[in-house]
Every structure is written in C-alpha cells, then in structure tokens.
C-alpha cells in the first residue's frame, strides 16, 4: 500500500508541475462547447463557460500542491521551535504554551481555518496562512511530546554529565531524534491541508475565480449536477486520490521511521 501511495503522490506532483504546461490556459472560453461531455477534444468535458475541465484540473492541482505543502511547511517552521523550547525548558514556559495549545485544539481544524481565512481575506496566500496556523497546535504538541521522551534517554544524560550546553543538547541530540515522527506528521498533514484548501475555496474564502481550484470547480458544479455531473466528479475524484496517496505514503513512512510501530 505505501507504494500505491507513492505512485499517487508522484502522479499528483507531476500533474501539478507538468499538467499546466501541457493543457494551456485554463481560462480560455469556447461558448460553442459549453457543458460538453468528455470527448477527444476535451477529455474531461467543459464547464458552463466552455473552459476545458482537464486544464482547470491540472492548474487546480498546482493550487492544491502549493496550499498543502506551503501551509504544512509554515506550521513546521513555526511549530517545531516552539514545541522544542517548551519541552526542553519546562518550568514556567511549558504550562503557558500548552494551555494556549489546548485552547486552540478545542476548535476543530476546519472551523479554526475558516475563521482565520475570513479574517485574512480570500486568496491563496490567505489560505496558506490560515491552514498553516491551524496546524500549529498539533505540531507543537507532537514536538513537545517527543522532546520530553528524548530528554530522558541515557545518551542525553551522558552528554549532560559530560558538560554539554543546552544548544549542543538540542541540536546534536534532541532535535535529530525527534525528526522522524515530525516527518510522518508533515506527510499526513498535507492531505488535510488539501481538503482544507478545497473547503475554503468552496465556501468563497480561498482562491477566487477565475483562478482554477478544485474547490471552486465544485462550487460551479453544484448548479449542473443533473446536466453535467462530470464537473463535480473530476475534482472530487482528484481530491480523494491526492489525500489517499499522501495518507498511504504517511502510513508507510511511519512503519519505516517509527520503531515503535512494531515493523
């Protein structure tokens, strides 16, 4: 199954990187071919303005990839140092950070992201920031838990006895031994961000038309479910396959990188 996930992820990345170069401009309109079913000229059909659905799917994959990867990267860049410091210097800092994390975790991921996106404003940049900061509590909590476990290891105690300073302990012993679970967390967070981007765009809080997005395509497809069901099928299938691929890949990485998984 991990290999199937890897194949799906590679296909998704290739679609996002190469697809827009092959399909051309996704905003080109052909009013003589509106709501046309899949054919040789339009493999995935056309929408209500005669725009090629395959071109919009390919460009939408680019938007989803950017939102998924950049928001997860933002959460990791901001969250890992906070969790690292909170777990290493426990005393007063750890309770303060964890109480704030607990408060934010009381809000579901998408609800928190919708609120932030409404404040920031509808755009791809707003989606990235909203999804990135919505992932922060989980990243901080996982990082802190791993730091607390690594601090109790014998090799850390030996380094302390040898006179190692805090900086040396953190960057030589603690952080490297916390990276494997964080890599797995990043892999399984990307599909959540892809779904989050599609949801925000569907609600009008994400990418705005005419920029292609799978969420925007689903919004348009609502009006034509009986006349042109392919408008909803293709973006829905792409969202499902992209998230399935990253989840399967994350499960495989967990089995490889986490010795506690028992494999």
Number of C-alpha atoms within 10 A of each C-alpha: 11 17 12 14 22 18 15 20 21 15 15 24 17 15 20 21 16 13 21 21 13 11 16 15 14 20 16 12 16 14 12 9 17 17 22 21 19 16 10 8 10 17 13 21 23 27 25 19 15 19 23 29 27 22 25 28 25 28 27 28 28 23 21 29 23 20 28 26 20 20 28 29 17 17 25 24 14 15 23 22 16 21 27 24 18 25 26 20 13 14 10 9 14 18 13 12 19 18 11 11 17 13 10 17 17 9 12 10 19 20 12 18 28 22 13 19 24 16 12 15 16 18 17 22 17 21 31 27 22 29 30 27 22 27 28 24 23 22 26 25 23 18 26 26 15 21 22 19 13 20 17 10 12 10 14 18 14 11 15 14 9 9 11 15 10 12 10 13 19 19 11 14 17 23 18 11 16 21 15 17 17 18 16 21 20 20 23 23 25 26 26 20 31 26 21 26 34 30 21 25 26 20 15 19 25 28 27 16 12 10 15 23 27 31 29 25 25 21 18 16 21 13 14 15 14 9 12 21 15 22 26 20 14 19 25 16 11 17 20 14 18 24 23 18 26 27 23 21 24 24 17 18 19 22 16 15 15 14 10 9 9 7 9
